[in-house]
Amino acid sequence: MTRKKRRLMILLLAGLGLATATALTLAAFQDNLVFFLSPSDVATRHPPGDRAFRLGGLVETGSVERHTGSDGRPSATFRVTDGPNAVTVTYAGVLPDLFREGQGVVTLGKLQPDGSFRATEVLARHDETYMPPEVADALRRSGHWNPSQGAAPPAATWNTAPREGRSGG
């Protein structure tokens, strides 16, 4: 084998090794990525049930139902809305102290076959003015808030869409 062919083989093997390492790294990141979706995104994209994602919006006024499971653990069912659409969320565990109807919330979990969302984690806002960036983006996209017109509207005004037009359970 000539010197040129040896160099070419070494370069090809190095390139193959680099490509393999890059593919493995990207695959590992893909498994750890958690996407944020609003209820309107869930209605249009229909994410697969085996993929965890963050669902964010506002806790719909009048939708919170607290239960005690057969194992004695607290659980809750509530609806997360971005105005035009809403998704029913079930959560087994203690809700955060700041969790309230009409306030921003981000939940982590998976979509169920019936269209509801089973949350494994619930995050509530931490002061009067805080809104998770994902929730703010969802409100802008749904047309419920234009940042150039000032602060976000009060949460009570975000549940103005008629119930017949909502999706997700």
TORPA-4810 file (N, C-alpha, C, O; in nm, 3 decimals):
<nodes>
NODE_1_0.085_-0.117_0.000_0.000_0.000_0.000_0.091_0.124_0.000_0.188_0.132_0.075_M
NODE_2_0.056_0.219_-0.084_0.138_0.340_-0.094_0.109_0.434_0.021_0.010_0.419_0.093_T
NODE_3_0.196_0.528_0.036_0.183_0.625_0.144_0.054_0.708_0.132_-0.012_0.738_0.231_R
NODE_4_0.022_0.745_0.009_-0.100_0.823_-0.015_-0.225_0.744_0.025_-0.316_0.799_0.088_K
NODE_5_-0.230_0.618_-0.011_-0.346_0.536_0.021_-0.359_0.517_0.172_-0.470_0.515_0.226_K
NODE_6_-0.245_0.503_0.242_-0.249_0.489_0.388_-0.306_0.614_0.453_-0.391_0.606_0.542_R
NODE_7_-0.260_0.731_0.407_-0.312_0.858_0.460_-0.463_0.869_0.435_-0.539_0.908_0.523_R
NODE_8_-0.504_0.834_0.315_-0.645_0.839_0.280_-0.727_0.746_0.371_-0.834_0.783_0.418_L
NODE_9_-0.676_0.626_0.395_-0.745_0.531_0.484_-0.755_0.587_0.626_-0.859_0.576_0.690_M
NODE_10_-0.648_0.646_0.675_-0.649_0.704_0.810_-0.750_0.817_0.818_-0.826_0.827_0.914_I
NODE_11_-0.752_0.904_0.715_-0.849_1.014_0.714_-0.992_0.962_0.708_-1.081_1.013_0.776_L
NODE_12_-1.015_0.861_0.627_-1.150_0.804_0.617_-1.193_0.741_0.749_-1.307_0.760_0.792_L
NODE_13_-1.104_0.667_0.815_-1.137_0.608_0.945_-1.161_0.715_1.051_-1.252_0.702_1.133_L
NODE_14_-1.079_0.820_1.050_-1.099_0.930_1.145_-1.234_0.999_1.120_-1.306_1.033_1.214_A
NODE_15_-1.268_1.019_0.994_-1.397_1.079_0.959_-1.514_0.991_1.001_-1.614_1.040_1.052_G
NODE_16_-1.499_0.861_0.980_-1.603_0.768_1.022_-1.619_0.769_1.174_-1.732_0.767_1.225_L
NODE_17_-1.509_0.771_1.246_-1.515_0.778_1.392_-1.581_0.906_1.440_-1.661_0.902_1.533_G
NODE_18_-1.548_1.018_1.378_-1.608_1.147_1.415_-1.758_1.147_1.385_-1.837_1.196_1.466_L
NODE_19_-1.797_1.093_1.270_-1.939_1.087_1.235_-2.016_0.999_1.334_-2.127_1.033_1.373_A
NODE_20_-1.957_0.887_1.373_-2.022_0.797_1.469_-2.037_0.865_1.605_-2.143_0.856_1.667_T
NODE_21_-1.933_0.933_1.651_-1.940_1.004_1.779_-2.045_1.114_1.775_-2.119_1.133_1.871_A
NODE_22_-2.053_1.186_1.664_-2.153_1.292_1.650_-2.294_1.233_1.651_-2.383_1.287_1.718_T
NODE_23_-2.316_1.124_1.579_-2.449_1.061_1.576_-2.490_1.013_1.714_-2.606_1.031_1.753_A
NODE_24_-2.398_0.951_1.787_-2.431_0.903_1.922_-2.463_1.019_2.017_-2.554_1.009_2.098_L
NODE_25_-2.388_1.128_2.007_-2.413_1.245_2.091_-2.550_1.305_2.061_-2.625_1.338_2.153_T
NODE_26_-2.581_1.320_1.934_-2.712_1.376_1.898_-2.827_1.285_1.941_-2.932_1.334_1.983_L
NODE_27_-2.808_1.156_1.933_-2.912_1.063_1.978_-2.933_1.075_2.128_-3.046_1.070_2.175_A
NODE_28_-2.825_1.092_2.204_-2.838_1.108_2.350_-2.911_1.238_2.382_-2.995_1.240_2.472_A
NODE_29_-2.881_1.346_2.311_-2.951_1.472_2.335_-3.098_1.462_2.299_-3.183_1.517_2.369_F
NODE_30_-3.128_1.392_2.191_-3.267_1.377_2.147_-3.351_1.312_2.256_-3.466_1.352_2.278_Q
NODE_31_-3.297_1.213_2.325_-3.371_1.145_2.430_-3.394_1.233_2.550_-3.491_1.212_2.623_D
NODE_32_-3.309_1.332_2.574_-3.320_1.417_2.691_-3.391_1.549_2.664_-3.416_1.626_2.757_N
NODE_33_-3.425_1.578_2.539_-3.494_1.702_2.507_-3.640_1.693_2.551_-3.706_1.592_2.529_L
NODE_34_-3.688_1.799_2.613_-3.828_1.807_2.652_-3.884_1.933_2.588_-3.841_2.044_2.619_V
NODE_35_-3.980_1.916_2.500_-4.037_2.028_2.428_-4.153_2.089_2.505_-4.218_2.022_2.585_F
NODE_36_-4.179_2.218_2.480_-4.292_2.288_2.540_-4.401_2.302_2.434_-4.373_2.340_2.320_F
NODE_37_-4.524_2.271_2.472_-4.638_2.288_2.385_-4.751_2.356_2.461_-4.768_2.333_2.581_L
NODE_38_-4.826_2.438_2.393_-4.946_2.497_2.450_-5.064_2.407_2.414_-5.049_2.318_2.330_S
NODE_39_-5.180_2.427_2.476_-5.297_2.346_2.438_-5.331_2.356_2.289_-5.375_2.258_2.229_P
NODE_40_-5.312_2.473_2.229_-5.337_2.486_2.084_-5.238_2.404_2.003_-5.275_2.344_1.902_S
NODE_41_-5.112_2.401_2.048_-5.012_2.317_1.980_-5.049_2.170_1.990_-5.034_2.096_1.893_D
NODE_42_-5.098_2.127_2.106_-5.139_1.988_2.124_-5.255_1.955_2.030_-5.259_1.846_1.973_V
NODE_43_-5.348_2.048_2.014_-5.464_2.024_1.927_-5.424_2.012_1.781_-5.485_1.936_1.706_A
NODE_44_-5.322_2.087_1.739_-5.283_2.085_1.598_-5.177_1.980_1.567_-5.179_1.921_1.459_T
NODE_45_-5.083_1.957_1.659_-4.971_1.866_1.631_-4.997_1.721_1.672_-4.937_1.630_1.616_R
NODE_46_-5.085_1.697_1.768_-5.112_1.562_1.819_-4.983_1.487_1.851_-4.949_1.391_1.783_H
NODE_47_-4.909_1.531_1.956_-4.782_1.467_1.988_-4.800_1.321_2.027_-4.905_1.284_2.082_P
NODE_48_-4.700_1.237_2.001_-4.712_1.095_2.035_-4.717_1.075_2.186_-4.655_1.150_2.261_P
NODE_49_-4.789_0.974_2.229_-4.807_0.948_2.372_-4.684_0.895_2.442_-4.679_0.897_2.565_G
NODE_50_-4.585_0.848_2.367_-4.465_0.795_2.431_-4.359_0.901_2.453_-4.253_0.871_2.508_D
NODE_51_-4.385_1.024_2.414_-4.287_1.132_2.423_-4.329_1.231_2.532_-4.439_1.286_2.526_R
NODE_52_-4.242_1.253_2.631_-4.271_1.350_2.737_-4.250_1.492_2.683_-4.160_1.516_2.604_A
NODE_53_-4.335_1.583_2.727_-4.320_1.724_2.691_-4.379_1.809_2.800_-4.448_1.760_2.890_F
NODE_54_-4.353_1.938_2.793_-4.408_2.034_2.888_-4.533_2.096_2.826_-4.531_2.142_2.712_R
NODE_55_-4.640_2.097_2.904_-4.765_2.160_2.863_-4.783_2.283_2.951_-4.779_2.273_3.073_L
NODE_56_-4.802_2.397_2.890_-4.815_2.519_2.969_-4.930_2.605_2.924_-4.974_2.599_2.809_G
NODE_57_-4.978_2.683_3.017_-5.089_2.774_2.992_-5.142_2.822_3.125_-5.068_2.838_3.222_G
NODE_58_-5.271_2.843_3.129_-5.337_2.889_3.251_-5.428_2.781_3.304_-5.489_2.706_3.228_L
NODE_59_-5.437_2.773_3.434_-5.531_2.679_3.496_-5.669_2.740_3.476_-5.697_2.849_3.526_V
NODE_60_-5.755_2.669_3.405_-5.888_2.720_3.373_-5.970_2.737_3.501_-5.976_2.648_3.586_E
NODE_61_-6.033_2.852_3.512_-6.116_2.882_3.628_-6.232_2.784_3.638_-6.303_2.761_3.540_T
NODE_62_-6.251_2.727_3.756_-6.360_2.633_3.781_-6.330_2.490_3.739_-6.419_2.406_3.744_G
NODE_63_-6.207_2.461_3.698_-6.179_2.327_3.646_-6.105_2.237_3.744_-6.090_2.118_3.717_S
NODE_64_-6.059_2.289_3.857_-5.977_2.209_3.948_-6.065_2.119_4.035_-6.158_2.164_4.103_V
NODE_65_-6.034_1.990_4.030_-6.102_1.891_4.115_-5.994_1.814_4.190_-5.907_1.754_4.128_E
NODE_66_-6.001_1.817_4.322_-5.902_1.745_4.403_-5.963_1.614_4.451_-6.081_1.608_4.487_R
NODE_67_-5.883_1.509_4.451_-5.928_1.375_4.488_-5.827_1.313_4.584_-5.716_1.363_4.601_H
NODE_68_-5.867_1.204_4.645_-5.774_1.119_4.719_-5.781_0.983_4.656_-5.889_0.923_4.647_T
NODE_69_-5.666_0.932_4.612_-5.662_0.803_4.544_-5.687_0.689_4.640_-5.692_0.708_4.761_G
NODE_70_-5.704_0.570_4.586_-5.727_0.451_4.669_-5.607_0.421_4.759_-5.621_0.355_4.861_S
NODE_71_-5.491_0.470_4.720_-5.371_0.452_4.803_-5.354_0.562_4.906_-5.256_0.563_4.981_D
NODE_72_-5.449_0.656_4.911_-5.443_0.765_5.008_-5.366_0.886_4.961_-5.360_0.987_5.031_G
NODE_73_-5.306_0.878_4.844_-5.231_0.992_4.789_-5.325_1.095_4.731_-5.426_1.060_4.671_R
NODE_74_-5.294_1.223_4.748_-5.377_1.325_4.685_-5.355_1.326_4.534_-5.246_1.296_4.486_P
NODE_75_-5.458_1.361_4.462_-5.448_1.376_4.317_-5.540_1.490_4.275_-5.626_1.533_4.352_S
NODE_76_-5.521_1.537_4.155_-5.602_1.648_4.105_-5.623_1.633_3.956_-5.541_1.575_3.884_A
NODE_77_-5.734_1.686_3.912_-5.766_1.698_3.770_-5.798_1.843_3.746_-5.875_1.904_3.821_T
NODE_78_-5.741_1.902_3.640_-5.769_2.040_3.605_-5.746_2.059_3.457_-5.692_1.971_3.390_F
NODE_79_-5.788_2.173_3.405_-5.770_2.202_3.263_-5.669_2.315_3.247_-5.672_2.414_3.320_R
NODE_80_-5.579_2.297_3.151_-5.482_2.401_3.116_-5.529_2.459_2.983_-5.554_2.386_2.887_V
NODE_81_-5.539_2.591_2.977_-5.591_2.658_2.858_-5.496_2.767_2.811_-5.418_2.822_2.888_T
NODE_82_-5.504_2.797_2.682_-5.437_2.914_2.627_-5.540_3.005_2.561_-5.504_3.094_2.484_D
NODE_83_-5.666_2.983_2.592_-5.776_3.063_2.537_-5.857_2.981_2.439_-5.967_2.938_2.474_G
NODE_84_-5.807_2.959_2.318_-5.887_2.885_2.220_-5.900_2.736_2.250_-6.000_2.675_2.212_P
NODE_85_-5.803_2.677_2.316_-5.805_2.533_2.342_-5.770_2.506_2.487_-5.710_2.589_2.554_N
NODE_86_-5.808_2.388_2.534_-5.776_2.346_2.670_-5.748_2.196_2.670_-5.802_2.122_2.588_A
NODE_87_-5.664_2.153_2.762_-5.630_2.012_2.777_-5.653_1.974_2.922_-5.611_2.045_3.013_V
NODE_88_-5.721_1.860_2.944_-5.743_1.810_3.079_-5.614_1.746_3.128_-5.554_1.664_3.059_T
NODE_89_-5.573_1.783_3.251_-5.449_1.732_3.311_-5.485_1.653_3.436_-5.566_1.699_3.517_V
NODE_90_-5.425_1.536_3.453_-5.437_1.461_3.577_-5.300_1.456_3.641_-5.199_1.440_3.573_T
NODE_91_-5.299_1.469_3.773_-5.172_1.471_3.846_-5.192_1.401_3.979_-5.285_1.432_4.052_Y
NODE_92_-5.104_1.306_4.010_-5.107_1.236_4.139_-4.993_1.291_4.223_-4.876_1.275_4.189_A
NODE_93_-5.027_1.354_4.332_-4.928_1.414_4.420_-4.980_1.544_4.477_-5.093_1.584_4.451_G
NODE_94_-4.896_1.608_4.555_-4.933_1.734_4.617_-4.903_1.847_4.520_-4.790_1.860_4.472_V
NODE_95_-5.002_1.930_4.492_-4.982_2.045_4.404_-4.901_2.152_4.475_-4.906_2.161_4.598_L
NODE_96_-4.825_2.233_4.401_-4.747_2.340_4.464_-4.837_2.437_4.540_-4.954_2.454_4.506_P
NODE_97_-4.783_2.500_4.643_-4.860_2.596_4.723_-4.913_2.711_4.638_-5.022_2.762_4.667_D
NODE_98_-4.841_2.752_4.536_-4.881_2.866_4.454_-4.976_2.828_4.340_-5.013_2.914_4.260_L
NODE_99_-5.016_2.702_4.331_-5.106_2.656_4.227_-5.245_2.714_4.253_-5.301_2.695_4.361_F
NODE_100_-5.301_2.783_4.155_-5.435_2.842_4.167_-5.505_2.843_4.031_-5.441_2.840_3.926_R
NODE_101_-5.637_2.849_4.035_-5.713_2.867_3.913_-5.684_3.005_3.857_-5.667_3.102_3.931_E
NODE_102_-5.677_3.014_3.725_-5.653_3.141_3.659_-5.508_3.184_3.658_-5.478_3.295_3.612_G
NODE_103_-5.416_3.102_3.707_-5.274_3.137_3.711_-5.196_3.050_3.613_-5.242_2.944_3.572_Q
NODE_104_-5.076_3.098_3.577_-4.990_3.026_3.487_-4.936_2.899_3.549_-4.908_2.894_3.669_G
NODE_105_-4.922_2.795_3.467_-4.870_2.667_3.513_-4.795_2.600_3.397_-4.833_2.615_3.281_V
NODE_106_-4.691_2.526_3.431_-4.621_2.442_3.335_-4.619_2.302_3.394_-4.577_2.283_3.509_V
NODE_107_-4.662_2.203_3.317_-4.666_2.065_3.363_-4.576_1.980_3.274_-4.560_2.009_3.155_T
NODE_108_-4.519_1.877_3.331_-4.435_1.785_3.256_-4.501_1.649_3.258_-4.540_1.601_3.365_L
NODE_109_-4.516_1.585_3.143_-4.579_1.455_3.139_-4.599_1.406_2.997_-4.527_1.446_2.905_G
NODE_110_-4.699_1.319_2.981_-4.725_1.258_2.851_-4.873_1.263_2.818_-4.958_1.259_2.907_K
NODE_111_-4.903_1.273_2.690_-5.040_1.272_2.641_-5.093_1.129_2.646_-5.023_1.035_2.608_L
NODE_112_-5.215_1.113_2.692_-5.279_0.982_2.703_-5.363_0.955_2.578_-5.396_1.048_2.506_Q
NODE_113_-5.397_0.829_2.551_-5.477_0.796_2.432_-5.612_0.868_2.426_-5.663_0.894_2.317_P
NODE_114_-5.669_0.901_2.543_-5.799_0.971_2.544_-5.786_1.122_2.524_-5.886_1.192_2.527_D
NODE_115_-5.664_1.173_2.503_-5.643_1.315_2.479_-5.611_1.394_2.605_-5.580_1.513_2.596_G
NODE_116_-5.619_1.330_2.721_-5.582_1.400_2.844_-5.430_1.394_2.861_-5.361_1.324_2.788_S
NODE_117_-5.382_1.469_2.957_-5.238_1.479_2.981_-5.210_1.430_3.122_-5.266_1.483_3.217_F
NODE_118_-5.124_1.330_3.137_-5.087_1.279_3.269_-4.956_1.346_3.309_-4.852_1.319_3.250_R
NODE_119_-4.964_1.433_3.409_-4.847_1.508_3.454_-4.770_1.433_3.561_-4.829_1.371_3.650_A
NODE_120_-4.639_1.439_3.552_-4.553_1.384_3.656_-4.494_1.495_3.741_-4.439_1.471_3.849_T
NODE_121_-4.507_1.619_3.692_-4.455_1.734_3.764_-4.542_1.855_3.730_-4.583_1.872_3.615_E
NODE_122_-4.571_1.939_3.830_-4.649_2.060_3.809_-4.570_2.176_3.868_-4.532_2.174_3.985_V
NODE_123_-4.546_2.277_3.785_-4.474_2.397_3.828_-4.568_2.516_3.821_-4.630_2.540_3.718_L
NODE_124_-4.579_2.590_3.930_-4.667_2.707_3.934_-4.582_2.833_3.937_-4.463_2.828_3.971_A
NODE_125_-4.640_2.943_3.903_-4.569_3.072_3.906_-4.520_3.101_4.046_-4.573_3.046_4.143_R
NODE_126_-4.419_3.187_4.059_-4.365_3.210_4.193_-4.385_3.351_4.246_-4.342_3.378_4.357_H
NODE_127_-4.449_3.442_4.172_-4.491_3.569_4.228_-4.600_3.630_4.140_-4.638_3.570_4.039_D
NODE_128_-4.649_3.745_4.177_-4.764_3.805_4.108_-4.736_3.839_3.963_-4.827_3.833_3.880_E
NODE_129_-4.612_3.876_3.928_-4.584_3.924_3.794_-4.516_3.820_3.706_-4.505_3.840_3.586_T
NODE_130_-4.470_3.709_3.763_-4.395_3.610_3.684_-4.488_3.531_3.594_-4.597_3.490_3.633_Y
NODE_131_-4.441_3.510_3.473_-4.510_3.422_3.380_-4.401_3.342_3.309_-4.309_3.401_3.253_M
NODE_132_-4.409_3.210_3.309_-4.307_3.132_3.239_-4.296_3.178_3.094_-4.398_3.205_3.031_P
NODE_133_-4.174_3.188_3.040_-4.158_3.236_2.903_-4.239_3.155_2.802_-4.290_3.210_2.704_P
NODE_134_-4.251_3.026_2.825_-4.327_2.943_2.732_-4.474_2.980_2.732_-4.539_2.979_2.627_E
NODE_135_-4.528_3.012_2.851_-4.668_3.052_2.861_-4.688_3.186_2.792_-4.787_3.205_2.720_V
NODE_136_-4.596_3.280_2.811_-4.605_3.410_2.745_-4.603_3.392_2.593_-4.680_3.458_2.523_A
NODE_137_-4.517_3.305_2.542_-4.512_3.280_2.397_-4.643_3.220_2.347_-4.692_3.258_2.241_D
NODE_138_-4.699_3.128_2.424_-4.825_3.066_2.384_-4.938_3.168_2.381_-5.023_3.164_2.292_A
NODE_139_-4.939_3.260_2.478_-5.044_3.364_2.480_-5.028_3.460_2.363_-5.127_3.506_2.305_L
NODE_140_-4.905_3.491_2.328_-4.882_3.577_2.211_-4.930_3.508_2.084_-4.998_3.569_2.002_R
NODE_141_-4.895_3.380_2.068_-4.934_3.307_1.947_-5.086_3.292_1.937_-5.141_3.295_1.826_R
NODE_142_-5.154_3.277_2.050_-5.299_3.257_2.046_-5.375_3.389_2.031_-5.496_3.389_2.013_S
NODE_143_-5.303_3.501_2.038_-5.367_3.631_2.020_-5.426_3.689_2.146_-5.496_3.790_2.139_G
NODE_144_-5.400_3.629_2.264_-5.453_3.681_2.389_-5.367_3.789_2.451_-5.405_3.850_2.551_H
NODE_145_-5.249_3.813_2.392_-5.162_3.916_2.450_-5.066_3.967_2.344_-5.001_3.889_2.274_W
NODE_146_-5.059_4.099_2.333_-4.963_4.164_2.245_-4.869_4.244_2.335_-4.911_4.345_2.392_N
NODE_147_-4.743_4.202_2.349_-4.651_4.270_2.442_-4.635_4.420_2.415_-4.605_4.496_2.507_P
NODE_148_-4.655_4.462_2.290_-4.640_4.605_2.259_-4.753_4.688_2.320_-4.744_4.810_2.325_S
NODE_149_-4.861_4.621_2.367_-4.973_4.692_2.428_-4.967_4.690_2.580_-5.063_4.729_2.646_Q
NODE_150_-4.854_4.646_2.636_-4.837_4.649_2.781_-4.829_4.513_2.842_-4.804_4.413_2.773_G
NODE_151_-4.849_4.509_2.972_-4.838_4.384_3.049_-4.946_4.286_3.008_-5.047_4.324_2.948_A
NODE_152_-4.924_4.162_3.040_-5.022_4.057_3.010_-5.154_4.089_3.078_-5.155_4.143_3.189_A
NODE_153_-5.266_4.055_3.014_-5.396_4.080_3.076_-5.416_3.992_3.198_-5.348_3.891_3.212_P
NODE_154_-5.508_4.029_3.286_-5.535_3.946_3.403_-5.575_3.805_3.360_-5.642_3.786_3.258_P
NODE_155_-5.534_3.708_3.439_-5.559_3.568_3.404_-5.708_3.539_3.387_-5.744_3.453_3.306_A
NODE_156_-5.794_3.608_3.461_-5.938_3.581_3.453_-5.992_3.608_3.313_-6.095_3.552_3.277_A
NODE_157_-5.927_3.693_3.234_-5.977_3.726_3.100_-5.933_3.625_2.994_-5.978_3.633_2.880_T
NODE_158_-5.846_3.532_3.030_-5.795_3.438_2.931_-5.887_3.321_2.909_-5.866_3.245_2.814_W
NODE_159_-5.987_3.303_2.988_-6.080_3.191_2.972_-6.206_3.237_2.902_-6.316_3.198_2.942_N
NODE_160_-6.194_3.319_2.799_-6.311_3.377_2.735_-6.360_3.299_2.614_-6.468_3.330_2.562_T
NODE_161_-6.286_3.201_2.568_-6.328_3.124_2.451_-6.445_3.034_2.488_-6.449_2.981_2.599_A
NODE_162_-6.541_3.016_2.395_-6.654_2.928_2.426_-6.608_2.785_2.445_-6.516_2.740_2.377_P
NODE_163_-6.671_2.712_2.538_-6.629_2.577_2.572_-6.644_2.480_2.455_-6.568_2.384_2.446_R
NODE_164_-6.741_2.502_2.364_-6.760_2.408_2.255_-6.638_2.405_2.164_-6.611_2.301_2.103_E
NODE_165_-6.564_2.513_2.153_-6.450_2.520_2.062_-6.323_2.467_2.121_-6.220_2.470_2.055_G
NODE_166_-6.327_2.418_2.242_-6.204_2.371_2.307_-6.183_2.225_2.277_-6.276_2.151_2.245_R
NODE_167_-6.057_2.183_2.288_-6.026_2.043_2.261_-5.952_1.985_2.379_-5.916_2.056_2.472_S
NODE_168_-5.929_1.856_2.375_-5.843_1.791_2.470_-5.911_1.728_2.589_-5.843_1.697_2.687_G
NODE_169_-6.040_1.709_2.586_-6.100_1.629_2.690_-6.188_1.697_2.780_-6.243_1.636_2.871_G
</nodes>
